[in-house]
Amino acid sequence: MIALATALGRFVLRHLLSFLLICCVLLLAQWGWAQWRTWQDLRTEAAQLTAAQAALSGHIDEQTTASRQRTASLASAPLAVLTERIHTLDERLRSKQQAREGLKGVVLLDSERTPFVQAHLQAMRLDVDIQLLQQERAYVQELRWRLQATQSAEQQRAGLERLRQEHERLYAQWQAVQAARQALLESHPIKCRLPVASPERTACEDLRQQQAALLAANQRAAADHAAQRVRVQQAAPTPAPLGEFEPHQAPLQELLRTLQARQAALITEQAQHWASRLAAPVQQVVPTALLILLGIVLTPLGIKAVMYFVLAPLAQRRPPVQLLPHTLGGVALVPGPSAVSHEVSVDPDHELLVHPEFLQSTAVQGDKDTCWLFSKRYPFTSLASGMVALTRVRTQATARYVISATQDPHSEIGMLHLPPGAALVMQPHNLVGVLQRRGEPVRITSHWRLGSLHAWLTLQLRYLAFHGPAQLIVQGCRGVRVERADQGRNIQQAATIGFNANLAYTTRRSDTFGAYLLGKQGLLNDSFHGADGFYVYEEMPHTQVKGGRARRGLEGVADSLLKVFGI
């Protein structure tokens, strides 16, 4: 019962914790999604404000230019044209104001921070149009007032001049009548003065009455002229001509400043958002990272292209490497093809040097000791190739020993018989052991080829040649094969174990660039020419055994360094 209760409690507690974890994950996802949407909204609105600022600035410039063009010819327009223009502007103003009233609810900076929409831009464009139309109307109204003032002043001056001319005319008539009366008095002084009716007295009296009437008219004209002159002097001066229309930019720029302030607030808020703080350093390093990644991707491709299309064809045209052209070209697998194990017969005249781990079965008789170096002449080569601490077997009677790759299930053992006068160029790392005459160790010669492009491309500057007579015990992945070179044979470079020193050795690029680019084949294949020579190779390159891929890292670097020295 207690066990059941415990199991039930664990079940409930486990699922309760799972439920709480799911709730926490959902809440965190909901919060993260809301924060992400907020940040995206800020970015979107900031972009809209930037576009709106550019559009509004262009609209201000466009409408300002249009207003200047409309008012350019109004400075010399008659009064009727100005009056008609004012009526037109009033109609346009009413239309724009009605449209703006329809967008009355659109507020740029409200307490709720309403996201910027297209209606805001439309409302601001209408505000710009209304401002410019009002300024244009004020300018036309000022032109009309100045024109009216100018015409009124001209009319008053014209009236003053007319009164002056009337005064002068009456005065001239009065002088003419006075001269005629004076002449009549001088010609008939008595008749004109006697109170007796006579034609001369009547004419003289008529001239006196005309003179009196002209004097009264002249005095009235003088008074009118004086009064008009006072009015002209007291009148306002004639207004100066009005310049070209230049809209006031302050109210228009205020609208732009509103957008700029809103944009600055959004940028500040966006910069303080955690997403921006996270995205800013990422955006700074992304271009550099992309360039580095592009370099990492393209640099090997470029190097491979140069190696395949430039250096490899150049190496093919270079003379082949022929180390010992006068040696014999003989090597054979004895007693037969390679196998998982081979039986080696050791007689009293020969000795067997072999890695101890390859000795699978040994005879009881015989002396066995340790040979610390395979070749005292080449101690470094012996150490680097692992040919150290070998088991040396000597017998007083013929005995059989079984050689097998006990630690590598993929390797097979091959017995290479090297006749006298023949030489086999090979790297000691493939060597398992050797059957040689007592007191006559296998002769090894070293050959450097620093001036050969083949050597530099393969990174093998030194070649080691094993001279017969001897039997070389080698291992090869999935088997060891020996083939005659004849008129020319190609083999994967990684599979080559050795070749007769009399052969002409060259490097040839792989058949297709695609296979080389994808790593299916190496850049170079070994090529051998010569009817009297053989080359030895393993069925599968040993570097492709582990995971089907070539060795890399420190192991691959070490292999490359050893290959330089022919090891």
DRENKE-26801 format. One record per residue (C-alpha): x, y, z. Coordinates in Angstrom, 3 decimals, padded with zeros to 6 digits, always signed. Layout:
# residues N
ATOM         X         Y         Z
ATOM         X         Y         Z
...
This chain:
# residues 567
ATOM         X         Y         Z
ATOM  +000.000  +000.000  +000.000
ATOM  +002.842  +002.343  +000.886
ATOM  +004.617  +001.480  -002.359
ATOM  +001.428  +002.243  -004.326
ATOM  +001.015  +005.598  -002.576
ATOM  +004.670  +006.442  -003.203
ATOM  +004.393  +005.570  -006.898
ATOM  +001.176  +007.574  -007.203
ATOM  +002.757  +010.568  -005.454
ATOM  +005.775  +010.417  -007.760
ATOM  +003.491  +010.200  -010.791
ATOM  +001.433  +013.225  -009.691
ATOM  +004.499  +015.261  -008.720
ATOM  +006.311  +014.463  -011.970
ATOM  +003.363  +015.493  -014.128
ATOM  +002.684  +018.561  -011.984
ATOM  +006.258  +019.691  -012.482
ATOM  +005.896  +019.012  -016.204
ATOM  +002.714  +021.099  -016.271
ATOM  +004.432  +023.976  -014.459
ATOM  +007.401  +023.769  -016.835
ATOM  +005.086  +023.875  -019.858
ATOM  +003.288  +026.914  -018.411
ATOM  +006.604  +028.690  -017.812
ATOM  +007.782  +027.933  -021.339
ATOM  +004.522  +029.205  -022.846
ATOM  +004.605  +032.381  -020.747
ATOM  +008.221  +032.994  -021.666
ATOM  +007.458  +032.411  -025.350
ATOM  +004.475  +034.769  -025.166
ATOM  +006.565  +037.454  -023.481
ATOM  +009.405  +037.018  -025.954
ATOM  +007.022  +037.191  -028.907
ATOM  +005.429  +040.370  -027.515
ATOM  +008.858  +041.960  -027.027
ATOM  +009.876  +040.977  -030.526
ATOM  +006.694  +042.436  -032.008
ATOM  +007.235  +045.663  -030.070
ATOM  +010.756  +045.964  -031.417
ATOM  +009.591  +045.252  -034.948
ATOM  +006.826  +047.869  -034.587
ATOM  +009.398  +050.415  -033.444
ATOM  +011.603  +049.676  -036.432
ATOM  +008.660  +049.811  -038.823
ATOM  +007.390  +053.114  -037.444
ATOM  +010.898  +054.619  -037.506
ATOM  +011.213  +053.631  -041.160
ATOM  +007.780  +055.127  -041.880
ATOM  +008.770  +058.359  -040.156
ATOM  +011.974  +058.564  -042.197
ATOM  +010.017  +058.084  -045.427
ATOM  +007.350  +060.561  -044.277
ATOM  +009.983  +063.163  -043.433
ATOM  +011.488  +062.878  -046.902
ATOM  +008.024  +062.977  -048.523
ATOM  +006.918  +066.002  -046.465
ATOM  +010.141  +067.867  -047.186
ATOM  +009.657  +067.231  -050.899
ATOM  +006.023  +068.344  -050.677
ATOM  +007.062  +071.605  -048.945
ATOM  +009.637  +072.342  -051.648
ATOM  +007.166  +071.500  -054.404
ATOM  +004.324  +073.652  -053.020
ATOM  +006.680  +076.538  -052.207
ATOM  +007.944  +076.559  -055.787
ATOM  +004.359  +076.427  -057.099
ATOM  +003.344  +079.394  -054.883
ATOM  +006.294  +081.445  -056.149
ATOM  +005.359  +080.665  -059.738
ATOM  +001.688  +081.620  -059.180
ATOM  +002.573  +084.978  -057.589
ATOM  +005.458  +085.891  -059.919
ATOM  +003.259  +087.902  -062.336
ATOM  +000.906  +089.455  -059.761
ATOM  +003.146  +092.416  -058.839
ATOM  +002.006  +094.315  -061.964
ATOM  -001.511  +092.860  -062.161
ATOM  -004.555  +095.174  -062.175
ATOM  -006.929  +095.438  -059.262
ATOM  -009.545  +093.175  -060.840
ATOM  -007.034  +090.345  -061.307
ATOM  -005.907  +090.620  -057.688
ATOM  -009.502  +090.584  -056.473
ATOM  -010.255  +087.507  -058.569
ATOM  -007.115  +085.810  -057.246
ATOM  -008.196  +086.432  -053.646
ATOM  -011.573  +084.818  -054.351
ATOM  -009.815  +081.774  -055.877
ATOM  -007.511  +081.427  -052.874
ATOM  -010.483  +081.659  -050.497
ATOM  -012.193  +078.788  -052.318
ATOM  -009.069  +076.633  -052.200
ATOM  -008.575  +077.416  -048.522
ATOM  -012.131  +076.391  -047.707
ATOM  -011.628  +073.122  -049.620
ATOM  -008.339  +072.308  -047.834
ATOM  -009.751  +073.223  -044.429
ATOM  -012.772  +071.009  -044.961
ATOM  -010.476  +068.118  -045.910
ATOM  -008.388  +068.795  -042.800
ATOM  -011.511  +068.793  -040.654
ATOM  -012.142  +065.256  -041.898
ATOM  -008.772  +064.240  -040.404
ATOM  -009.314  +066.114  -037.162
ATOM  -008.916  +062.944  -035.078
ATOM  -005.386  +062.336  -036.396
ATOM  -002.856  +063.487  -033.778
ATOM  +000.855  +063.107  -034.337
ATOM  +002.002  +063.045  -030.733
ATOM  -000.731  +061.751  -028.499
ATOM  -000.500  +060.261  -025.054
ATOM  -001.105  +056.744  -026.389
ATOM  +001.783  +057.049  -028.886
ATOM  -000.409  +056.000  -031.781
ATOM  +001.737  +054.354  -034.472
ATOM  +002.394  +056.511  -037.473
ATOM  -000.004  +055.812  -040.319
ATOM  -000.527  +057.264  -043.774
ATOM  -003.283  +059.552  -042.458
ATOM  -000.691  +061.462  -040.438
ATOM  +001.260  +062.279  -043.583
ATOM  -001.909  +063.304  -045.408
ATOM  -002.890  +065.607  -042.523
ATOM  +000.545  +067.217  -042.482
ATOM  +000.438  +067.775  -046.229
ATOM  -002.897  +069.527  -045.811
ATOM  -001.394  +071.671  -043.037
ATOM  +001.422  +072.641  -045.392
ATOM  -001.046  +073.521  -048.153
ATOM  -003.168  +075.603  -045.763
ATOM  -000.136  +077.478  -044.433
ATOM  +001.120  +078.293  -047.938
ATOM  -002.334  +079.320  -049.174
ATOM  -002.823  +081.626  -046.198
ATOM  +000.567  +083.228  -046.775
ATOM  -000.160  +083.543  -050.485
ATOM  -003.536  +085.166  -049.763
ATOM  -001.921  +087.617  -047.350
ATOM  +000.610  +088.503  -050.025
ATOM  -002.073  +089.078  -052.692
ATOM  -004.146  +091.091  -050.208
ATOM  -001.119  +093.279  -049.489
ATOM  -000.605  +093.768  -053.229
ATOM  -004.228  +094.824  -053.587
ATOM  -004.045  +097.283  -050.676
ATOM  -000.852  +098.839  -051.979
ATOM  -002.366  +099.131  -055.444
ATOM  -005.486  +100.813  -054.031
ATOM  -003.358  +103.174  -051.932
ATOM  -001.237  +104.037  -054.896
ATOM  -004.290  +104.714  -057.094
ATOM  -005.920  +106.900  -054.366
ATOM  -002.782  +109.003  -053.933
ATOM  -002.523  +109.477  -057.668
ATOM  -006.163  +110.574  -057.847
ATOM  -005.617  +113.170  -055.079
ATOM  -002.545  +114.557  -056.808
ATOM  -004.427  +114.701  -060.071
ATOM  -007.274  +116.689  -058.354
ATOM  -004.729  +119.099  -056.872
ATOM  -003.222  +119.694  -060.272
ATOM  -006.648  +120.255  -061.805
ATOM  -007.536  +122.842  -059.130
ATOM  -004.231  +124.587  -059.697
ATOM  -004.858  +124.795  -063.394
ATOM  -008.412  +126.068  -062.755
ATOM  -007.046  +128.732  -060.393
ATOM  -004.494  +129.844  -062.956
ATOM  -007.120  +129.912  -065.713
ATOM  -009.523  +132.079  -063.673
ATOM  -006.695  +134.367  -062.655
ATOM  -005.660  +134.785  -066.283
ATOM  -009.268  +135.593  -067.271
ATOM  -009.512  +138.082  -064.423
ATOM  -006.318  +139.778  -065.576
ATOM  -007.615  +139.908  -069.150
ATOM  -010.932  +141.488  -068.056
ATOM  -009.065  +143.967  -065.827
ATOM  -006.811  +144.953  -068.719
ATOM  -009.824  +145.454  -071.033
ATOM  -011.653  +147.621  -068.407
ATOM  -008.494  +149.638  -067.789
ATOM  -008.111  +150.249  -071.499
ATOM  -011.782  +151.326  -071.745
ATOM  -011.337  +153.736  -068.794
ATOM  -008.280  +155.219  -070.350
ATOM  -009.989  +155.720  -073.740
ATOM  -013.250  +157.145  -072.310
ATOM  -012.495  +158.374  -068.845
ATOM  -015.427  +160.809  -068.601
ATOM  -018.149  +158.768  -070.178
ATOM  -017.237  +155.733  -068.116
ATOM  -017.371  +157.677  -064.829
ATOM  -020.442  +159.939  -065.419
ATOM  -023.663  +158.575  -064.106
ATOM  -025.224  +159.024  -067.493
ATOM  -026.355  +156.205  -069.582
ATOM  -024.036  +155.602  -072.488
ATOM  -022.646  +152.618  -074.331
ATOM  -019.173  +153.172  -072.887
ATOM  -020.498  +153.306  -069.304
ATOM  -022.551  +150.170  -069.907
ATOM  -019.513  +148.299  -071.320
ATOM  -017.344  +149.474  -068.466
ATOM  -019.944  +148.309  -065.901
ATOM  -020.174  +144.894  -067.582
ATOM  -016.392  +144.511  -067.422
ATOM  -016.432  +145.494  -063.743
ATOM  -019.071  +142.860  -062.988
ATOM  -017.176  +140.197  -064.963
ATOM  -013.994  +141.102  -063.085
ATOM  -015.797  +140.790  -059.775
ATOM  -017.275  +137.418  -060.739
ATOM  -013.882  +136.145  -061.936
ATOM  -012.259  +137.391  -058.727
ATOM  -014.798  +135.559  -056.618
ATOM  -014.358  +132.384  -058.730
ATOM  -010.595  +132.701  -058.508
ATOM  -010.717  +133.062  -054.756
ATOM  -012.884  +130.001  -054.503
ATOM  -010.456  +128.051  -056.759
ATOM  -007.540  +129.219  -054.593
ATOM  -009.356  +128.064  -051.478
ATOM  -010.139  +124.697  -053.074
ATOM  -006.532  +124.298  -054.178
ATOM  -005.253  +125.132  -050.714
ATOM  -007.649  +122.664  -049.111
ATOM  -006.679  +119.917  -051.595
ATOM  -003.015  +120.617  -051.003
ATOM  -003.545  +120.152  -047.277
ATOM  -005.308  +116.859  -047.916
ATOM  -002.492  +115.650  -050.163
ATOM  +000.115  +116.608  -047.605
ATOM  -001.811  +114.924  -044.780
ATOM  -002.403  +111.741  -046.831
ATOM  -000.202  +108.612  -046.180
ATOM  +002.847  +108.292  -048.370
ATOM  +002.613  +106.072  -051.404
ATOM  +003.625  +102.524  -050.383
ATOM  +006.815  +101.135  -051.876
ATOM  +006.531  +098.277  -054.396
ATOM  +006.200  +094.854  -052.773
ATOM  +008.952  +092.312  -053.479
ATOM  +008.579  +088.754  -054.693
ATOM  +006.571  +086.299  -052.643
ATOM  +008.748  +084.398  -050.168
ATOM  +006.857  +082.007  -047.875
ATOM  +007.723  +081.972  -044.185
ATOM  +009.546  +078.700  -043.523
ATOM  +009.205  +078.734  -039.741
ATOM  +005.685  +077.202  -039.523
ATOM  +006.557  +074.718  -042.268
ATOM  +009.787  +073.657  -040.578
ATOM  +007.858  +073.283  -037.331
ATOM  +005.918  +070.431  -038.918
ATOM  +009.185  +068.774  -039.931
ATOM  +010.579  +069.274  -036.429
ATOM  +007.529  +067.462  -035.090
ATOM  +008.399  +064.444  -037.211
ATOM  +012.071  +064.693  -036.265
ATOM  +011.241  +064.816  -032.555
ATOM  +008.982  +061.781  -032.905
ATOM  +011.657  +059.938  -034.843
ATOM  +014.317  +060.795  -032.245
ATOM  +012.048  +059.472  -029.482
ATOM  +011.506  +056.237  -031.421
ATOM  +015.230  +055.808  -032.076
ATOM  +015.979  +056.327  -028.396
ATOM  +013.336  +053.819  -027.376
ATOM  +014.517  +051.359  -029.987
ATOM  +018.144  +051.728  -028.889
ATOM  +017.175  +050.998  -025.284
ATOM  +015.295  +047.855  -026.273
ATOM  +017.074  +044.620  -025.428
ATOM  +016.689  +043.334  -028.978
ATOM  +018.626  +046.339  -030.340
ATOM  +021.344  +045.878  -027.734
ATOM  +021.635  +042.278  -028.838
ATOM  +021.363  +042.984  -032.572
ATOM  +023.876  +045.873  -032.674
ATOM  +027.020  +043.826  -031.898
ATOM  +025.729  +040.990  -034.064
ATOM  +025.298  +043.354  -037.028
ATOM  +028.813  +044.676  -036.471
ATOM  +030.456  +041.282  -036.665
ATOM  +028.190  +039.657  -039.262
ATOM  +029.864  +041.300  -042.336
ATOM  +033.318  +040.340  -041.089
ATOM  +032.102  +036.856  -040.238
ATOM  +030.557  +036.488  -043.689
ATOM  +033.795  +037.603  -045.347
ATOM  +035.779  +035.157  -043.220
ATOM  +033.302  +032.388  -044.025
ATOM  +033.460  +033.290  -047.709
ATOM  +037.244  +033.184  -047.517
ATOM  +037.134  +029.829  -045.736
ATOM  +034.822  +028.458  -048.435
ATOM  +036.450  +030.003  -051.500
ATOM  +040.131  +029.878  -050.543
ATOM  +040.337  +026.056  -050.647
ATOM  +038.408  +026.097  -053.907
ATOM  +040.825  +028.625  -055.373
ATOM  +043.834  +026.714  -054.141
ATOM  +042.441  +023.476  -055.537
ATOM  +041.704  +025.138  -058.878
ATOM  +045.265  +026.512  -059.110
ATOM  +046.729  +023.165  -058.125
ATOM  +044.579  +021.226  -060.618
ATOM  +044.618  +023.551  -063.652
ATOM  +048.064  +025.166  -063.262
ATOM  +050.579  +023.240  -061.183
ATOM  +049.507  +019.671  -061.971
ATOM  +049.599  +020.135  -065.800
ATOM  +052.930  +021.923  -065.404
ATOM  +054.316  +018.961  -063.458
ATOM  +053.089  +016.509  -066.108
ATOM  +055.284  +018.262  -068.684
ATOM  +058.379  +018.056  -066.497
ATOM  +060.937  +015.231  -066.932
ATOM  +060.167  +012.102  -064.891
ATOM  +062.070  +011.005  -061.808
ATOM  +064.304  +007.991  -062.605
ATOM  +066.426  +007.201  -059.579
ATOM  +068.531  +004.200  -060.676
ATOM  +068.000  +003.615  -064.390
ATOM  +070.711  +000.910  -064.648
ATOM  +069.275  -001.415  -061.997
ATOM  +067.134  -004.408  -062.776
ATOM  +063.396  -004.162  -062.716
ATOM  +062.280  -007.247  -060.883
ATOM  +059.997  -007.850  -057.915
ATOM  +057.489  -010.636  -057.276
ATOM  +055.093  -011.870  -054.633
ATOM  +056.298  -015.184  -053.137
ATOM  +055.125  -017.795  -052.552
ATOM  +051.911  -016.301  -053.966
ATOM  +049.378  -013.523  -053.604
ATOM  +049.059  -011.629  -050.354
ATOM  +047.028  -013.181  -047.585
ATOM  +045.978  -012.618  -044.027
ATOM  +049.017  -014.629  -042.932
ATOM  +052.131  -016.020  -044.583
ATOM  +054.533  -018.763  -043.568
ATOM  +058.184  -017.760  -043.736
ATOM  +060.963  -020.377  -043.809
ATOM  +064.203  -019.297  -042.151
ATOM  +067.336  -021.335  -042.870
ATOM  +070.723  -021.127  -041.102
ATOM  +072.087  -018.736  -043.781
ATOM  +069.332  -016.136  -043.326
ATOM  +067.827  -014.133  -040.537
ATOM  +064.357  -012.680  -040.072
ATOM  +063.745  -009.157  -038.783
ATOM  +060.094  -008.526  -038.019
ATOM  +057.835  -006.473  -035.776
ATOM  +057.070  -008.624  -032.770
ATOM  +053.324  -008.023  -032.993
ATOM  +053.294  -009.623  -036.461
ATOM  +054.713  -012.916  -035.251
ATOM  +051.662  -015.075  -034.953
ATOM  +053.249  -018.498  -034.722
ATOM  +056.909  -019.328  -034.124
ATOM  +059.053  -022.421  -034.014
ATOM  +060.425  -023.532  -030.671
ATOM  +063.933  -023.891  -031.973
ATOM  +065.938  -020.869  -033.032
ATOM  +067.449  -017.874  -031.364
ATOM  +065.392  -014.738  -030.879
ATOM  +066.727  -011.385  -029.751
ATOM  +065.948  -007.694  -030.152
ATOM  +067.307  -005.600  -032.999
ATOM  +066.917  -002.053  -031.784
ATOM  +067.390  -000.324  -035.163
ATOM  +066.492  -001.680  -038.563
ATOM  +069.357  +000.223  -040.162
ATOM  +072.269  +001.691  -038.230
ATOM  +073.040  +003.865  -041.241
ATOM  +069.621  +005.515  -041.050
ATOM  +068.726  +005.692  -037.370
ATOM  +066.303  +008.600  -037.760
ATOM  +064.501  +006.821  -040.590
ATOM  +064.274  +003.650  -038.509
ATOM  +062.866  +005.540  -035.534
ATOM  +060.373  +007.598  -037.562
ATOM  +059.078  +004.600  -039.525
ATOM  +058.685  +002.465  -036.388
ATOM  +061.325  -000.050  -037.468
ATOM  +062.748  -000.247  -033.976
ATOM  +062.773  -002.950  -031.322
ATOM  +062.400  -005.633  -033.994
ATOM  +062.503  -009.331  -033.255
ATOM  +065.504  -010.995  -034.900
ATOM  +065.183  -014.714  -035.561
ATOM  +068.178  -016.919  -036.328
ATOM  +068.075  -020.716  -036.536
ATOM  +070.510  -023.579  -036.780
ATOM  +068.049  -025.529  -038.889
ATOM  +065.250  -024.520  -041.228
ATOM  +062.179  -023.403  -039.286
ATOM  +058.835  -021.985  -040.226
ATOM  +057.293  -018.843  -038.800
ATOM  +053.803  -017.405  -039.454
ATOM  +053.575  -013.670  -040.112
ATOM  +050.146  -012.046  -039.724
ATOM  +048.658  -008.578  -039.022
ATOM  +047.265  -009.527  -035.653
ATOM  +046.223  -005.992  -034.722
ATOM  +044.621  -004.820  -037.982
ATOM  +041.729  -006.836  -039.413
ATOM  +041.964  -005.032  -042.775
ATOM  +045.642  -005.723  -043.504
ATOM  +047.110  -008.580  -045.469
ATOM  +050.715  -009.712  -045.677
ATOM  +052.724  -009.822  -048.880
ATOM  +056.208  -011.318  -049.427
ATOM  +058.175  -009.320  -052.003
ATOM  +061.133  -011.122  -053.518
ATOM  +063.808  -008.686  -054.645
ATOM  +066.440  -010.395  -056.865
ATOM  +070.105  -009.371  -056.953
ATOM  +070.691  -006.188  -058.930
ATOM  +067.124  -004.980  -058.438
ATOM  +066.106  -002.023  -056.306
ATOM  +062.692  -001.153  -054.901
ATOM  +061.810  +002.416  -053.925
ATOM  +059.422  +002.371  -050.994
ATOM  +058.546  +004.071  -047.726
ATOM  +059.546  +002.071  -044.633
ATOM  +056.206  +002.571  -042.898
ATOM  +054.754  -000.208  -045.115
ATOM  +057.545  -002.549  -044.119
ATOM  +056.730  -005.297  -041.593
ATOM  +059.956  -007.216  -041.745
ATOM  +062.744  -008.470  -043.953
ATOM  +064.379  -011.839  -044.662
ATOM  +068.048  -011.209  -045.377
ATOM  +071.370  -013.056  -045.361
ATOM  +073.248  -013.145  -042.108
ATOM  +075.871  -010.456  -041.910
ATOM  +074.594  -008.885  -045.120
ATOM  +071.766  -006.502  -044.201
ATOM  +069.600  -005.097  -046.913
ATOM  +071.395  -002.207  -048.566
ATOM  +069.449  +001.050  -048.462
ATOM  +070.372  +004.128  -050.475
ATOM  +068.977  +007.628  -050.142
ATOM  +068.232  +009.854  -053.130
ATOM  +067.249  +013.532  -052.864
ATOM  +065.366  +015.289  -055.662
ATOM  +065.143  +018.932  -054.579
ATOM  +064.965  +020.218  -058.149
ATOM  +062.016  +018.106  -059.228
ATOM  +058.533  +019.627  -059.374
ATOM  +057.110  +016.111  -058.901
ATOM  +058.928  +015.870  -055.580
ATOM  +057.642  +019.235  -054.380
ATOM  +054.046  +018.549  -055.406
ATOM  +054.045  +015.191  -053.643
ATOM  +056.089  +016.595  -050.717
ATOM  +058.504  +013.677  -051.030
ATOM  +061.938  +015.175  -051.499
ATOM  +063.887  +012.058  -050.516
ATOM  +063.473  +008.516  -051.849
ATOM  +064.752  +005.351  -050.147
ATOM  +065.757  +002.437  -052.382
ATOM  +066.027  -001.139  -051.027
ATOM  +068.515  -003.238  -052.966
ATOM  +068.353  -006.988  -053.484
ATOM  +068.823  -009.733  -052.841
ATOM  +066.205  -009.688  -050.078
ATOM  +062.666  -010.605  -049.216
ATOM  +060.646  -007.657  -047.971
ATOM  +057.586  -008.396  -045.882
ATOM  +054.990  -005.651  -046.358
ATOM  +051.426  -005.129  -045.270
ATOM  +048.625  -003.706  -047.364
ATOM  +045.026  -002.872  -046.675
ATOM  +042.777  -005.512  -048.238
ATOM  +045.778  -006.991  -050.028
ATOM  +049.032  -006.279  -051.872
ATOM  +049.374  -006.364  -055.681
ATOM  +052.353  -006.233  -058.033
ATOM  +051.871  -005.051  -061.632
ATOM  +054.166  -004.445  -064.570
ATOM  +054.460  -000.804  -065.600
ATOM  +054.733  -001.525  -069.368
ATOM  +053.978  +001.605  -071.403
ATOM  +052.487  +003.483  -068.509
ATOM  +050.197  +002.870  -065.574
ATOM  +048.457  +005.245  -063.147
ATOM  +047.637  +004.454  -059.524
ATOM  +046.259  +006.419  -056.621
ATOM  +049.174  +007.998  -054.864
ATOM  +047.944  +006.983  -051.408
ATOM  +047.862  +003.328  -052.467
ATOM  +051.451  +003.125  -053.747
ATOM  +053.802  +000.969  -051.664
ATOM  +056.851  +001.024  -053.933
ATOM  +058.262  +000.730  -057.434
ATOM  +061.425  -000.431  -059.129
ATOM  +064.115  +002.232  -059.126
ATOM  +064.661  +001.870  -062.888
ATOM  +061.120  +003.074  -063.699
ATOM  +060.349  +006.578  -064.869
ATOM  +058.175  +008.028  -062.116
ATOM  +055.909  +011.045  -062.759
ATOM  +052.800  +012.558  -061.278
ATOM  +049.608  +013.034  -063.227
ATOM  +046.550  +014.902  -062.083
ATOM  +043.349  +013.023  -061.315
ATOM  +040.944  +012.390  -064.166
ATOM  +038.161  +014.827  -063.191
ATOM  +038.199  +018.105  -061.265
ATOM  +034.851  +017.340  -059.645
ATOM  +036.151  +014.193  -057.989
ATOM  +039.194  +016.102  -056.703
ATOM  +037.074  +019.044  -055.533
ATOM  +034.701  +016.801  -053.590
ATOM  +037.553  +014.849  -052.025
ATOM  +036.726  +011.620  -053.866
ATOM  +040.218  +011.513  -055.350
ATOM  +043.533  +013.125  -054.606
ATOM  +045.096  +015.775  -056.789
ATOM  +047.850  +013.562  -058.157
ATOM  +048.149  +009.962  -059.226
ATOM  +051.436  +008.124  -059.460
ATOM  +052.417  +007.176  -063.006
ATOM  +055.087  +004.636  -063.923
ATOM  +056.706  +003.958  -067.300
ATOM  +059.107  +001.208  -068.288
ATOM  +058.688  -002.258  -069.747
ATOM  +061.179  -003.889  -067.358
ATOM  +059.818  -002.618  -064.071
ATOM  +057.063  -003.298  -061.572
ATOM  +055.206  -001.267  -059.032
ATOM  +053.570  -002.428  -055.781
ATOM  +050.383  -001.076  -054.266
ATOM  +047.783  -001.986  -051.665
ATOM  +044.191  -002.685  -052.639
ATOM  +042.816  +000.116  -050.477
ATOM  +044.793  +003.186  -049.307
ATOM  +045.457  +002.709  -045.614
ATOM  +044.639  +006.397  -044.901
ATOM  +040.996  +005.730  -045.813
ATOM  +040.395  +002.855  -043.414
ATOM  +039.273  +004.840  -040.377
ATOM  +035.878  +006.338  -041.087
ATOM  +036.483  +006.283  -044.813
ATOM  +038.359  +009.584  -044.647
ATOM  +041.998  +010.631  -044.844
ATOM  +043.801  +011.319  -041.593
ATOM  +043.791  +014.942  -040.506
ATOM  +045.068  +017.150  -037.715
ATOM  +048.385  +016.431  -036.026
ATOM  +048.435  +012.889  -037.406
ATOM  +048.135  +014.168  -040.970
ATOM  +050.814  +016.820  -040.363
ATOM  +053.161  +014.176  -038.997
ATOM  +052.537  +011.948  -042.024
ATOM  +053.310  +014.851  -044.364
ATOM  +056.575  +015.653  -042.568
ATOM  +057.653  +012.026  -042.667
ATOM  +056.773  +011.822  -046.338
ATOM  +059.207  +014.679  -047.071
ATOM  +062.013  +012.402  -045.897
ATOM  +060.667  +009.394  -047.780
ATOM  +059.446  +007.667  -044.622
